[in-house]
Amino acid sequence: MTYTTVQYSLDVIKDEARQLVIKGIVSRQQPIYTLCQYIPAREWACVECELEECNFLLRDRIGDLIGHETWDND
């Protein structure tokens, strides 16, 4: 049996979080650790390390991670 591990960069994590917010699955107000429900458990440790290296805490809000949103129709 072969296991492959996806390498999670901060940009990939932000994109994953942004897609979950856009789909309404998670809220920008929820803590970042909420994302662990949507990332495979064997890969979560890599995500945590990347977030830590980029000075994000798991208790920080998802909105802090993905930043502000721009709207084209404003």
C-alpha positions in Angstrom: 0.0 0.0 0.0 1.4 3.4 -1.0 0.6 6.6 0.8 1.2 9.9 -0.8 1.4 13.1 1.2 0.3 16.4 -0.3 2.7 19.3 0.4 0.7 22.1 1.9 2.0 25.6 1.3 0.4 28.6 2.9 -1.2 29.5 -0.5 -2.7 26.1 -0.8 -4.1 26.3 2.8 -5.6 29.7 2.1 -7.2 28.5 -1.1 -8.7 25.5 0.6 -10.1 27.7 3.4 -11.4 30.3 0.9 -13.2 27.6 -1.0 -14.8 26.2 2.1 -16.0 29.8 3.1 -17.3 30.5 -0.4 -19.3 27.2 -0.3 -20.7 28.2 3.1 -19.2 25.1 4.8 -17.2 27.1 7.3 -17.4 30.7 8.5 -14.7 33.4 8.4 -15.3 33.8 12.2 -14.5 30.2 13.0 -11.0 29.3 14.3 -8.5 27.9 11.9 -8.5 24.5 13.7 -12.0 24.0 12.2 -10.2 23.2 8.9 -8.9 19.9 10.4 -12.3 18.4 9.7 -11.8 18.9 5.9 -8.1 18.0 5.6 -7.0 14.3 5.9 -5.7 13.5 9.4 -2.4 12.2 8.1 -1.8 15.6 6.4 -3.0 17.8 9.2 0.4 17.8 11.0 2.0 19.3 7.8 -0.7 22.0 7.7 -0.1 22.8 11.4 3.6 23.1 10.8 3.2 25.4 7.8 0.7 27.6 9.7 3.1 27.8 12.7 6.0 28.8 10.4 3.9 31.6 9.0 3.0 32.8 12.5 -0.7 31.6 12.5 -2.2 30.1 15.6 -4.9 27.4 15.4 -7.2 29.7 17.5 -6.9 32.5 15.0 -9.9 33.1 12.8 -10.2 31.7 9.3 -10.8 35.3 8.1 -7.3 36.3 9.4 -5.9 33.5 7.3 -7.6 34.2 4.0 -7.5 38.0 4.4 -10.0 40.4 3.0 -12.3 39.6 0.1 -12.8 41.8 -2.9 -16.1 42.2 -4.6 -16.4 43.0 -8.3 -19.9 44.3 -8.2 -19.5 46.9 -5.5 
